[in-house]
Amino acid sequence: MTRILIPAIAAAVAATAMVAIPSAAEASVGSRADVAAAPMAPETTETRVARAGGAMVSGRRWLRGRGVDVLRGRQCTELATRLYSSRGWGSLSNIYGLRPGRLYGGKIVFHRNGSGYVPVPGDVLVELGGSYQHVAVVDQVTRKAIRTVEQNAVPSGRHIYRWNGKSAFGAYGPRHVGGFIHSRRNPFRNDPVRPGRKPGKAGRPGKAGKRTR
């Protein structure tokens, strides 16, 4: 009788020894089911925009159907450089360091805000000041507004600046509108002035658009 029980007891002891006993560190982590069921922090609009990828504004919906896609998760300057490269308007470098009165690469000029230059669709609006700068691309200029598209700013990919015919206002935070980058190869002009209104002097250089007073 004793000889029969000894092997059985030994087998039971061996089976018990094979059962994994979690350590204190492992027990504190919790199971996969517990982790999956744990509540997560609410997702904000900004995190959804950064995570989703894709276009906020299709290139067919701005610059009179000849723009480029305004993309999520990209820097603001990437939009401007990609547009100018795709259109053959010139290479944009040192965007925040351009100076008026100079010609860059035989194509690019910078006009200071308030100088009397009237931006046209395709120009790059440059915000200066603050801890970092920002750019947007002009889509339309009206008598009182400059409508732009932009990356790395708002979920809609669009922003409207106030315009008084000479200067632009409405930059983000502590920044101000420093000026506009224009390519002499940019063929776009502003919409004609309304009947009965005398057109202003064309912006220079590059014969940029008419005033829309």
C-alpha positions in Angstrom: 0.0 0.0 0.0 2.8 2.4 1.0 4.7 1.5 -2.2 1.7 2.6 -4.4 1.2 6.0 -2.6 4.7 7.2 -2.8 4.9 7.6 -6.6 1.5 9.3 -6.6 2.5 11.8 -4.0 5.7 12.5 -5.8 3.8 13.2 -9.1 1.5 15.6 -7.2 4.4 17.5 -5.7 6.1 17.8 -9.1 2.9 19.2 -10.7 2.5 21.7 -8.0 6.1 22.9 -8.5 5.4 23.6 -12.2 2.7 26.2 -11.4 4.1 29.7 -11.9 3.8 31.9 -8.9 3.9 35.6 -9.9 6.4 37.8 -8.2 5.4 40.9 -6.3 6.4 43.2 -9.2 4.4 41.1 -11.7 1.4 41.1 -9.5 1.5 44.9 -9.2 1.3 45.3 -13.0 -2.0 43.6 -13.4 -3.3 41.4 -16.2 -3.7 42.4 -19.8 -7.5 42.5 -19.3 -7.1 44.9 -16.4 -4.8 47.2 -18.5 -7.3 47.1 -21.4 -10.2 48.0 -19.1 -8.3 50.9 -17.4 -9.8 54.3 -18.3 -7.8 56.4 -20.7 -7.4 60.2 -20.7 -9.8 62.0 -23.1 -8.5 62.7 -26.5 -8.4 66.3 -27.6 -9.0 67.7 -31.0 -5.3 68.6 -31.3 -4.2 65.0 -30.6 -6.7 63.6 -33.0 -5.4 66.0 -35.7 -1.8 65.0 -35.1 -2.5 61.3 -35.0 -4.9 61.0 -37.9 -2.7 62.2 -40.8 -4.0 63.0 -44.2 -5.2 66.3 -45.6 -7.1 69.1 -43.8 -7.6 71.0 -47.1 -7.4 69.4 -50.5 -5.2 71.2 -53.0 -8.2 71.4 -55.3 -10.0 73.6 -52.8 -7.6 76.6 -52.7 -5.4 78.6 -55.0 -8.2 78.4 -57.5 -7.8 74.6 -57.7 -4.1 74.6 -58.2 -2.9 74.3 -54.6 -1.2 71.4 -52.8 -2.8 69.4 -50.0 -2.6 71.0 -46.6 -1.4 68.1 -44.4 -1.8 67.2 -40.7 1.3 66.6 -38.7 3.6 68.7 -40.9 5.4 71.9 -40.1 4.0 75.2 -41.4 7.1 75.9 -43.5 6.8 72.5 -45.2 3.5 73.6 -46.9 5.1 76.8 -48.4 8.3 75.0 -49.5 6.3 72.1 -51.1 4.0 74.5 -53.0 6.9 76.6 -54.4 8.9 73.5 -55.3 5.9 71.9 -57.1 5.1 75.1 -59.0 8.7 75.9 -59.9 8.4 79.3 -58.1 11.8 79.0 -56.4 13.5 77.5 -53.4 12.4 78.8 -50.0 15.2 78.8 -47.4 15.9 80.9 -44.4 12.2 82.0 -44.6 12.3 84.0 -41.4 15.6 85.7 -42.3 14.6 87.2 -45.7 15.1 91.0 -46.1 13.2 93.5 -48.3 15.0 95.0 -51.3 16.8 91.8 -52.2 16.2 89.2 -54.9 16.8 85.6 -53.7 17.6 83.0 -56.3 16.5 85.3 -59.1 12.8 84.7 -58.2 12.0 85.4 -54.5 11.4 88.8 -52.9 10.2 89.8 -49.5 7.8 92.7 -48.8 7.5 94.1 -45.3 4.0 94.4 -43.9 2.8 97.9 -44.2 5.0 98.8 -47.1 2.1 99.2 -49.5 2.6 95.9 -51.2 -0.6 94.0 -51.7 -0.2 90.2 -51.4 -1.6 87.8 -54.1 -2.7 84.2 -53.9 0.3 82.0 -53.4 2.3 84.5 -51.4 3.7 83.4 -48.1 2.6 85.4 -45.1 5.3 85.4 -42.4 4.6 85.9 -38.7 7.5 87.1 -36.6 8.1 87.6 -32.9 7.4 85.5 -29.9 9.4 82.3 -29.0 8.8 80.8 -32.5 7.5 82.0 -35.9 4.8 80.9 -38.3 3.9 81.0 -41.9 0.7 80.7 -43.9 0.0 80.7 -47.7 -2.3 83.3 -49.1 -5.4 81.9 -50.8 -7.5 85.1 -51.3 -7.3 88.8 -50.6 -10.5 90.9 -50.2 -11.0 94.5 -49.2 -10.9 93.6 -45.5 -9.3 90.2 -45.1 -6.5 87.9 -46.2 -7.7 84.3 -46.3 -4.9 81.7 -45.9 -4.2 78.0 -45.5 -1.7 76.7 -43.0 -0.2 73.7 -41.3 0.7 73.0 -37.7 -1.8 75.6 -36.3 -5.6 74.9 -36.3 -7.5 71.7 -37.2 -9.3 73.4 -40.1 -6.1 74.3 -41.9 -7.4 77.8 -42.6 -6.9 81.2 -41.0 -8.2 84.7 -41.8 -6.1 87.8 -41.2 -7.5 91.4 -41.0 -6.5 93.6 -43.9 -6.9 97.4 -44.2 -5.5 97.7 -47.7 -2.0 98.4 -46.5 -1.2 96.2 -43.5 -2.3 92.8 -42.2 -3.2 91.9 -38.6 -4.3 88.9 -36.7 -1.2 86.9 -36.0 -1.2 84.2 -33.4 -0.3 85.0 -29.8 2.5 87.6 -29.3 3.6 87.5 -32.9 2.9 90.0 -35.7 2.6 89.8 -39.4 6.2 90.6 -40.6 5.6 90.6 -44.3 5.0 88.5 -47.5 7.2 86.3 -49.6 6.5 86.6 -53.3 7.8 84.7 -56.3 8.2 86.5 -59.6 7.1 83.3 -61.3 3.8 83.3 -59.4 1.1 84.0 -62.1 -1.8 84.6 -59.7 -3.4 88.0 -59.3 -6.2 89.2 -57.0 -9.8 89.3 -58.2 -10.7 92.5 -60.1 -12.0 95.4 -58.1 -15.7 95.9 -58.0 -17.2 98.2 -60.7 -17.2 101.8 -59.7 -14.0 101.5 -57.6 -10.7 102.8 -58.9 -8.0 100.2 -58.9 -4.9 101.0 -56.9 -1.3 100.8 -58.0 0.0 97.2 -58.6 2.2 95.7 -56.1 5.9 95.5 -57.0 8.1 93.7 -57.8 6.6 91.0 -60.0 3.4 93.1 -60.8 1.7 91.4 -57.8 -2.0 92.2 -57.7 -4.2 95.3 -57.8 -5.5 96.9 -54.6 -9.0 95.9 -53.7 -10.2 99.0 -51.8 
